[in-house]
Amino acid sequence: MKRILSTTVALAVLAIFISSAQAAITINKAEINQGAVVVNGKRAAANADIFWEGDPTKVATANGKGAFNFTTTNLPADCVGRLKIGTEERDVVIAGCAHPLKTGQTNDFGVTGSDGDLEKGTARSYTDNLNGTITDNSTGLVWEKLTSDNVGNFYTWADAFAVKIAALNTVPCFATHCDWRLPNINELQSLADYGHVLPAINPVFNNGVDSFTQSSVYWSSTTYQSNPNDAWNVSFFDGFVFPFNKNFNFSYVRAVRGGS
């Protein structure tokens, strides 16, 4: 009986130890508030030192129950902070955080401090989904890749919606998704890569031989505020942005889906 009892107690202690070891830090909130990063959570090692991006926070320790809360102006460039409490570390994605993308320019043209010298911004990253779409990993948007069969199709602004987008959203829908739309001007310009011209876009949108982007203008869904007869376009000749008449001009279209 004593042996059974001692074994039972040992197993119970082991279970508690395993349970404690598996209890990882839980993040309840990590977001931008008035320009600062606010983080709170639980299940941290009680009274442990807290480090954010390698620096101690103003709140030196988690409380005796493992709950923690701190505010910091240390906003990581990639919007993902490294949190360490005691011996446990983890990456924390910051909600509401957005940094401009790198322009794609790497040539400093001999000028220290220029864009090509500093290369500031969030790194561009794309995934070819091999189904006619490309995911921008930096923005979360999913783009139509276009092909040699449709890269030359152009439309009035109204037909961009009524013809192009409508066709993509007709069942069974393009790439099995029925929520394709015309990008707004900020989304469309996010594809402009100022390290390339003819076309000014990342080579992932090509097939290595043919360009699936016209070195010309593409419609956005954004109306030109000063003249509602115009809409904003991006020229992928060089990344130039300008308004174009909706009714009398034709532009190319690259559809997008996703976004918040």
Backbone hydrogen bonds in HBPLUS format (Angstrom, degrees):
<---DONOR---> <-ACCEPTOR-->    atom                        ^
c    i                          cat <-CA-CA->   ^        H-A-AA   ^      H-
h    n   atom  resd res      DA  || num        DHA   H-A  angle D-A-AA Bond
n    s   type  num  typ     dist DA aas  dist angle  dist       angle   num
A0005-LEU N   A0001-MET O   2.85 MM   4  6.06 161.8  1.88 152.0 157.4     1
A0006-SER N   A0002-LYS O   2.83 MM   4  6.01 161.8  1.86 148.7 153.5     2
A0007-THR N   A0003-ARG O   2.95 MM   4  6.10 152.2  2.02 142.5 150.4     3
A0008-THR N   A0004-ILE O   2.88 MM   4  6.10 155.5  1.94 147.8 154.8     4
A0009-VAL N   A0005-LEU O   2.93 MM   4  6.19 160.7  1.97 151.5 156.3     5
A0010-ALA N   A0006-SER O   2.97 MM   4  6.13 157.8  2.02 142.5 148.9     6
A0011-LEU N   A0007-THR O   2.90 MM   4  6.14 157.4  1.95 148.8 154.9     7
A0012-ALA N   A0008-THR O   2.92 MM   4  6.15 152.2  2.00 145.5 153.6     8
A0013-VAL N   A0009-VAL O   2.91 MM   4  6.19 159.3  1.95 152.9 157.9     9
A0014-LEU N   A0010-ALA O   2.88 MM   4  6.09 157.4  1.93 146.3 153.2    10
A0015-ALA N   A0011-LEU O   2.85 MM   4  6.06 152.3  1.93 145.8 153.1    11
A0016-ILE N   A0012-ALA O   3.00 MM   4  6.27 155.6  2.06 146.9 152.9    12
A0017-PHE N   A0013-VAL O   2.91 MM   4  6.16 157.3  1.96 147.7 154.4    13
A0018-ILE N   A0014-LEU O   2.86 MM   4  6.12 161.9  1.89 152.3 156.6    14
A0019-SER N   A0015-ALA O   2.83 MM   4  5.97 162.5  1.86 147.9 153.5    15
A0020-SER N   A0016-ILE O   2.87 MM   4  6.05 156.6  1.93 147.8 153.9    16
A0021-ALA N   A0017-PHE O   2.88 MM   4  6.09 151.9  1.96 144.7 153.2    17
A0022-GLN N   A0018-ILE O   2.91 MM   4  6.12 143.2  2.05 147.4 157.0    18
A0023-ALA N   A0019-SER O   3.17 MM   4  6.31 124.5  2.49 136.5 149.6    19
A0023-ALA N   A0020-SER O   3.27 MM   3  5.21 142.3  2.42  94.9 105.3    20
A0024-ALA N   A0022-GLN O   2.93 MM   2  5.84 105.3  2.50 118.0 102.3    21
A0026-THR N   A0042-LYS O   2.91 MM  16  5.27 176.9  1.91 151.9 152.3    22
A0042-LYS N   A0026-THR O   2.91 MM  16  5.27 150.2  1.99 142.9 152.5    23
A0028-ASN N   A0040-ASN O   2.86 MM  12  5.71 143.5  1.99 132.6 144.0    24
A0029-LYS N   A0040-ASN O   3.12 MM  11  5.37 159.4  2.17 150.7 148.4    25
A0040-ASN N   A0029-LYS O   2.94 MM  11  5.37 154.9  2.00 147.1 150.3    26
A0095-ALA N   A0030-ALA O   2.80 MM  65  6.10 162.7  1.83 151.9 146.1    27
A0031-GLU N   A0038-VAL O   3.06 MM   7  5.50 153.7  2.13 146.5 152.6    28
A0038-VAL N   A0031-GLU O   2.87 MM   7  5.50 170.1  1.88 165.5 168.6    29
A0032-ILE N   A0095-ALA O   3.14 MM  63  6.51 136.5  2.34 156.7 166.4    30
A0033-ASN N   A0036-ALA O   2.81 MM   3  5.31 161.8  1.85 154.4 160.7    31
A0036-ALA N   A0033-ASN O   3.09 MM   3  5.31 166.7  2.10 112.9 116.2    32
A0037-VAL N   A0072-THR O   2.74 MM  35  5.23 168.5  1.75 170.7 166.6    33
A0072-THR N   A0037-VAL O   2.89 MM  35  5.23 155.9  1.95 145.7 153.8    34
A0039-VAL N   A0070-PHE O   2.95 MM  31  5.54 173.5  1.95 169.5 171.7    35
A0070-PHE N   A0039-VAL O   2.87 MM  31  5.54 158.7  1.91 159.7 166.8    36
A0041-GLY N   A0068-PHE O   2.98 MM  27  5.49 154.1  2.04 146.1 150.2    37
A0068-PHE N   A0041-GLY O   3.06 MM  27  5.49 161.2  2.10 136.9 137.3    38
A0044-ALA N   A0066-GLY O   3.05 MM  22  4.44 163.2  2.08 127.2 125.8    39
A0048-ALA N   A0045-ALA O   3.13 MM   3  5.52 142.3  2.28 142.6 135.9    40
A0047-ASN N   A0062-ALA O   3.02 MM  15  4.86 130.4  2.28 114.1 125.3    41
A0062-ALA N   A0048-ALA O   3.08 MM  14  5.65 142.3  2.23 143.4 153.5    42
A0086-GLY N   A0049-ASP O   3.20 MM  37  5.71 151.2  2.29 152.7 157.6    43
A0050-ILE N   A0060-ALA O   3.11 MM  10  5.83 141.9  2.26 135.1 139.1    44
A0057-THR N   A0050-ILE O   3.29 MM   7  6.17 156.5  2.35 142.3 144.7    45
A0051-PHE N   A0084-LYS O   2.76 MM  33  5.02 160.1  1.80 156.2 161.0    46
A0084-LYS N   A0051-PHE O   2.88 MM  33  5.02 163.2  1.90 152.2 153.3    47
A0052-TRP N   A0055-ASP O   2.74 MM   3  5.28 162.0  1.77 158.1 153.8    48
A0055-ASP N   A0052-TRP O   3.04 MM   3  5.28 165.5  2.06 114.9 116.5    49
A0053-GLU N   A0082-ARG O   2.76 MM  29  4.88 169.7  1.77 150.3 153.9    50
A0063-ASN N   A0067-ALA O   2.98 MM   4  5.64 161.7  2.02 169.1 164.6    51
A0066-GLY N   A0063-ASN O   2.90 MM   3  5.30 165.8  1.92 119.5 123.7    52
A0079-CYS N   A0076-PRO O   3.08 MM   3  5.15 164.8  2.10 109.6 113.4    53
A0094-ILE N   A0079-CYS O   3.05 MM  15  5.61 173.4  2.06 161.4 159.3    54
A0081-GLY N   A0092-VAL O   2.81 MM  11  5.03 149.8  1.90 153.3 147.2    55
A0092-VAL N   A0081-GLY O   2.70 MM  11  5.03 154.3  1.77 151.6 159.8    56
A0083-LEU N   A0090-ARG O   2.90 MM   7  5.45 168.9  1.91 173.2 169.7    57
A0090-ARG N   A0083-LEU O   2.91 MM   7  5.45 148.9  2.01 152.4 161.5    58
A0085-ILE N   A0088-GLU O   2.91 MM   3  5.48 157.0  1.96 161.2 167.2    59
A0088-GLU N   A0085-ILE O   3.13 MM   3  5.48 152.4  2.21 135.4 131.5    60
A0122-THR N   A0100-PRO O   2.85 MM  22  6.18 157.6  1.90 142.9 148.3    61
A0102-LYS N   A0122-THR O   2.87 MM  20  5.42 156.0  1.92 143.5 136.6    62
A0194-TYR N   A0103-THR O   2.80 MM  91  5.48 142.8  1.94 154.5 156.1    63
A0111-VAL N   A0108-ASP O   2.91 MM   3  5.52 164.2  1.93 122.3 127.3    64
A0114-SER N   A0111-VAL O   3.28 MM   3  5.65 157.3  2.33 128.4 128.1    65
A0117-ASP N   A0114-SER O   3.01 MM   3  5.15 134.9  2.22 100.8 113.9    66
A0118-LEU N   A0114-SER O   2.97 MM   4  6.28 164.9  1.99 164.8 167.3    67
A0119-GLU N   A0115-ASP O   2.71 MM   4  5.40 159.2  1.75 152.8 160.1    68
A0137-ASN N   A0125-SER O   2.75 MM  12  5.26 143.2  1.89 143.5 152.9    69
A0127-THR N   A0135-THR O   2.90 MM   8  5.14 151.1  1.99 144.7 153.5    70
A0135-THR N   A0127-THR O   2.90 MM   8  5.14 160.8  1.94 152.7 151.9    71
A0129-ASN N   A0133-THR O   3.02 MM   4  5.64 155.1  2.09 146.9 153.8    72
A0145-LYS N   A0132-GLY O   2.87 MM  13  5.35 171.9  1.88 142.6 139.7    73
A0134-ILE N   A0143-TRP O   2.83 MM   9  5.14 153.2  1.90 144.8 153.3    74
A0143-TRP N   A0134-ILE O   2.73 MM   9  5.14 172.0  1.73 156.8 155.1    75
A0136-ASP N   A0141-LEU O   2.83 MM   5  5.42 171.9  1.83 171.7 174.2    76
A0140-GLY N   A0136-ASP O   2.73 MM   4  5.46 147.7  1.83 156.7 166.6    77
A0142-VAL N   A0257-ARG O   3.04 MM 115  5.32 174.0  2.05 157.2 157.4    78
A0257-ARG N   A0142-VAL O   2.90 MM 115  5.32 141.2  2.06 148.4 159.4    79
A0144-GLU N   A0255-ALA O   3.00 MM 111  5.38 161.2  2.04 151.7 148.6    80
A0150-ASN N   A0147-THR O   3.25 MM   3  5.57 139.2  2.43 104.0 113.4    81
A0151-VAL N   A0147-THR O   2.88 MM   4  5.57 139.1  2.05 158.9 165.3    82
A0153-ASN N   A0150-ASN O   3.16 MM   3  5.46 170.3  2.17 114.5 117.4    83
A0155-TYR N   A0251-SER O   2.79 MM  96  5.50 160.9  1.83 154.8 153.9    84
A0251-SER N   A0155-TYR O   2.88 MM  96  5.50 159.0  1.92 150.1 149.6    85
A0160-ALA N   A0156-THR O   2.95 MM   4  6.17 132.2  2.18 144.2 157.3    86
A0157-TRP N   A0246-LYS O   3.31 MM  89  4.97 161.5  2.35 141.9 143.8    87
A0160-ALA N   A0157-TRP O   3.21 MM   3  5.13 132.6  2.44  92.4 105.4    88
A0161-PHE N   A0158-ALA O   3.19 MM   3  5.60 134.7  2.40 104.6 114.5    89
A0162-ALA N   A0158-ALA O   2.95 MM   4  6.18 176.5  1.95 154.0 153.6    90
A0163-VAL N   A0159-ASP O   2.80 MM   4  4.97 153.4  1.87 126.0 132.6    91
A0164-LYS N   A0159-ASP O   3.15 MM   5  6.66 152.4  2.23 158.7 166.1    92
A0165-ILE N   A0160-ALA O   3.01 MM   5  6.25 163.8  2.04 148.4 153.4    93
A0166-ALA N   A0161-PHE O   3.16 MM   5  6.25 134.9  2.37 145.4 156.9    94
A0167-ALA N   A0163-VAL O   3.02 MM   4  5.99 150.9  2.11 140.5 147.6    95
A0168-LEU N   A0164-LYS O   3.21 MM   4  6.57 157.4  2.26 149.6 155.3    96
A0169-ASN N   A0165-ILE O   3.12 MM   4  6.35 142.6  2.26 146.0 155.8    97
A0170-THR N   A0167-ALA O   3.24 MM   3  5.20 166.4  2.26 105.8 107.9    98
A0174-PHE N   A0168-LEU O   2.85 MM   6  5.02 159.7  1.89 147.7 150.2    99
A0173-CYS N   A0170-THR O   2.66 MM   3  4.94 139.9  1.82 134.6 127.0   100
A0176-THR N   A0173-CYS O   3.30 MM   3  5.15 150.4  2.40 122.8 115.4   101
A0177-HIS N   A0174-PHE O   3.07 MM   3  5.82 172.7  2.08 124.6 126.8   102
A0181-ARG N   A0256-VAL O   2.86 MM  75  5.52 148.5  1.96 155.4 166.0   103
A0256-VAL N   A0181-ARG O   2.98 MM  75  5.52 161.9  2.02 155.6 161.4   104
A0221-SER N   A0183-PRO O   2.72 MM  38  5.75 146.2  1.83 137.9 146.9   105
A0188-LEU N   A0184-ASN O   2.92 MM   4  6.16 167.6  1.94 161.4 165.2   106
A0189-GLN N   A0185-ILE O   2.92 MM   4  5.97 161.1  1.95 144.8 150.2   107
A0190-SER N   A0186-ASN O   3.13 MM   4  6.22 132.1  2.37 134.3 145.6   108
A0190-SER N   A0187-GLU O   3.14 MM   3  5.21 132.9  2.38  95.3 108.3   109
A0191-LEU N   A0188-LEU O   3.13 MM   3  5.79 162.6  2.16 114.9 120.2   110
A0192-ALA N   A0189-GLN O   2.93 MM   3  5.23 149.0  2.03 108.5 118.0   111
A0193-ASP N   A0200-ALA O   2.95 MM   7  5.07 165.2  1.98 111.1 115.8   112
A0196-HIS N   A0193-ASP O   3.13 MM   3  5.78 160.0  2.17 119.6 121.8   113
A0198-LEU N   A0237-PHE O   3.01 MM  39  4.82 170.0  2.02 136.4 139.6   114
A0200-ALA N   A0236-PHE O   2.73 MM  36  4.95 153.3  1.79 128.4 137.8   115
A0205-PHE N   A0202-ASN O   3.12 MM   3  6.21 176.0  2.12 133.9 134.8   116
A0206-ASN N   A0203-PRO O   2.89 MM   3  5.29 160.5  1.93 118.8 121.2   117
A0207-ASN N   A0210-ASP O   3.22 MM   3  5.75 163.7  2.25 159.4 164.0   118
A0236-PHE N   A0216-SER O   2.78 MM  20  5.27 161.0  1.82 147.9 141.3   119
A0252-TYR N   A0217-VAL O   2.97 MM  35  6.22 171.2  1.98 152.1 149.2   120
A0218-TYR N   A0234-VAL O   2.91 MM  16  5.44 145.4  2.03 137.3 147.2   121
A0234-VAL N   A0218-TYR O   3.17 MM  16  5.44 151.5  2.26 142.4 150.5   122
A0219-TRP N   A0252-TYR O   2.94 MM  33  6.26 155.3  2.00 177.2 170.8   123
A0220-SER N   A0232-TRP O   3.11 MM  12  5.79 132.7  2.35 169.3 163.4   124
A0232-TRP N   A0222-THR O   2.89 MM  10  5.77 162.0  1.93 166.5 172.4   125
A0224-TYR N   A0230-ASP O   2.96 MM   6  5.32 176.4  1.96 126.0 127.1   126
A0227-ASN N   A0224-TYR O   3.05 MM   3  5.50 144.1  2.19 112.1 122.4   127
A0230-ASP N   A0227-ASN O   2.86 MM   3  5.76 167.0  1.87 134.2 137.2   128
A0246-LYS N   A0229-ASN O   2.77 MM  17  5.81 179.2  1.77 159.0 159.1   129
A0231-ALA N   A0244-PHE O   2.84 MM  13  5.46 153.9  1.91 151.1 155.2   130
A0244-PHE N   A0231-ALA O   2.79 MM  13  5.46 149.6  1.88 145.5 153.9   131
A0233-ASN N   A0242-PHE O   2.76 MM   9  5.49 155.1  1.82 150.4 157.4   132
A0242-PHE N   A0233-ASN O   3.13 MM   9  5.49 155.2  2.19 139.3 146.9   133
A0235-SER N   A0240-PHE O   2.69 MM   5  5.12 173.4  1.70 163.4 165.9   134
A0239-GLY N   A0235-SER O   2.66 MM   4  5.24 139.9  1.81 151.2 165.2   135
